[in-house]
């Protein structure tokens, strides 16, 4: 099964939250995947702590990328 969501950012908690908020401000609903929390709930340790992934629907990638670039600057 192929997802309609595309990962646009991987990074720290604060930057991920900032990107998510800025995307919401322009009407894009981002999905943030917290690898630490997923690993903890499954009973495993995450080898790279404090890293989150931000996904958006494939139809909104081009609109979302400038926000990601601005957050990384």
Steps between C-alpha positions, in 0.01 A plus 500: 500500500644835397454810713371829369718682753854618438769563761617860468712537814693295755645679799474618856179548699494881503560541127243229422241673718576836338458354152177327599357825640602706198348241268175507697501879475475470120245220507723193467440218746840344565557164663789486747644158578691477825741208467591518870141458612428223251809309610422549869145375460627193315756430774808594300762771526537741210862510376459867400315678783296820462447471126158564348373469144252744345273377221251679276259378235670464163272768352636757748875432479584796276309739725667357814865492388563879529392480867742214564782691330422810707504302823837346419660838423 
